[in-house]
Each structure stands twice: as structure tokens, then as C-alpha cells.
Amino acid sequence: MRLSQVSFRYSRRGPWILEDVELALRPGSVVEVTGRNGAGKSTLLRLLAGFVPPTRGSVSGRPRVVGYAPDVFPTGQPFTVSAYLAHMTRVRGASPAAAGDLARRLNAVHLLDLPLGDLSKGSAQKVGLIQSLLGPPDLLILDEPFAGLDEQTRAELPAVIGEIAARGGIVVVSDHQNQLREFPGADHCLVADRAVTVHPAARPAEQDPGPGSEPDPGPGSERDTEWVLGRPAEPDPDPGSGSGSGAGLGSGSGSERDAGRAAGQGPATDRRAVIEVLVDPDEADEVEQKLRADGYTARRIL
């Protein structure tokens, strides 16, 4: 699957969210997508899934069966969990037993008789995961799938992802919590400044060249260069300063504007503001992790 010179904006005169992105996804690959809130991660995932067309450029080679789990599952539907999953099973042409098997594996059997509107965020996330895995998918796209999950399901999900990839499927995961940073063979993409920077995983041949192979050309060589898909990556002048694109605290909704460039403004300055965020105690760990993963300085006051 390939994105060729893909650019996207939500309105004709709106700011560009992504520009001239080129990305190739090979069968059997697992790709972790990271970046600050508002950088365009969810937009990239929607382009890959086919929910929005590119403003410029093209997307080719998309697999036939696509599974997609959004970061916020739409619970405002008049169904119980079991009725919803039964409907999605019929739509996907999946095995009648598939939803039940996945519910057992993802620790969601106790949710089946509940109305969708009664689900907590973590429980709704499980339902979204289950429906995305029906098929099974040849392209699986997960937007913040680990948010709100219990420890058992959080530990099981990487195994499910590995099985999809082992069958030749493509898995793309947007993840603030970096749960896949140690996933064997996973590639990593950073979305920032309207570009996508690819950090390929080291392949076995690269990890252990073996006798007779070419020597490592060393730092500064072409192999050591990080590329922003067609142009050399621009180094962050101060990675720890908290400056740069995406100063908002919202999650990928609306136009996903880069806060420092929304109205044609230049890069953010070194000045930093303090924003007070009030959350429920049981959500504090998740919010703090997301902020730190985005590069913000987070300090909890009990």
C-alpha cells in the first residue's frame, strides 16, 4: 500500500494538515504512529483507512478488508453490545462465533448484555477493538487503542496485532503511550510539521550483518540519515523545550490544526504557558502519560 505525494486539508482555504507525504506499507508490517495532539495522526489514519480522500496525491494498493477502531467509540447507538457486534458480524461476513471469541480474548464477555450508552471509555474501547478485528482485516488501523484498557487486555493486544501481521496483514497504530516501542520489527512514524518521518525497524540483516558483509559506513553516511519522505529531516532545535507544533490538549478532533501554524503563523516561541486541566482521579494516570508522551511537562497536584 502506498501514499504518493499526499496532501490534506479539511477545507479549501484551511491550513494544510499533511503535505507531500509519501509512505509505503508492506504486507506483514506493524507501524506505530506518534506525534503531538493536533499534529495530524488521526488524519493520517483516516486517509489510510479510506474514510477521507486526499486533497492532493493518491492512495493505492489499499487491502480489501479494512478494520478501523477510532480513538472514541460512538456509544450513542440504540443497541446492546451483543446486538451491535452481531450486526457488524453480518456486515463483515465474519464467522458467527468471531465476536464471542474476541470478547473472551479481550476480557469483554461481561459487557455483551449492556447497552452501548452505559459503557465506560475503556469498555467502549474494547467494543471498538472487537468490531475492527472481525473479518479478519487485511489492514488494521487502531487510533489510541490502549487508552483506558485493563491490564489483561493491554497485555493481550500486542499478541493480536502480531497475529494479524503474521498472516500478511498491515497494522497501523497511533499510540500516545508507546506500548509498541519494543514490538519486534515494528516501524515508527512521527507526524509533525505536516510531514511524516519514518524510522524503520532494524531488520535481521542490519542487526547482524555476518561475515563478508559491507562495513558500517558510520555516522553521517546516507544510511545514517533520517528522511522526512523526500527531504532530509530538520533537527528539532530544542527537543526538551516543549516548543513546536501542536500546543493543544484536545485529541485529533475537528481539523486537527497545528496550533503554531493554524493561521499561517510561524513556529511557536520558547515562551511556555501553564494550562490547568481538571480530570477525574481514575483518569489522572492516563492523562499524565499522554501529556508526557507528547513532550509536555506535566505536574500533578492532588
Beta strands, then each sheet from edge to edge (+ up, - down):
strand 1: 2-8
strand 2: 18-24
strand 3: 30-34
strand 4: 56-60
strand 5: 66-69
strand 6: 139-143
strand 7: 170-174
strand 8: 187-192
strand 9: 195-199
sheet 1: 2+ 1- 4+
sheet 2: 5+ 6+ 7+ 3+ 8+ 9-
end
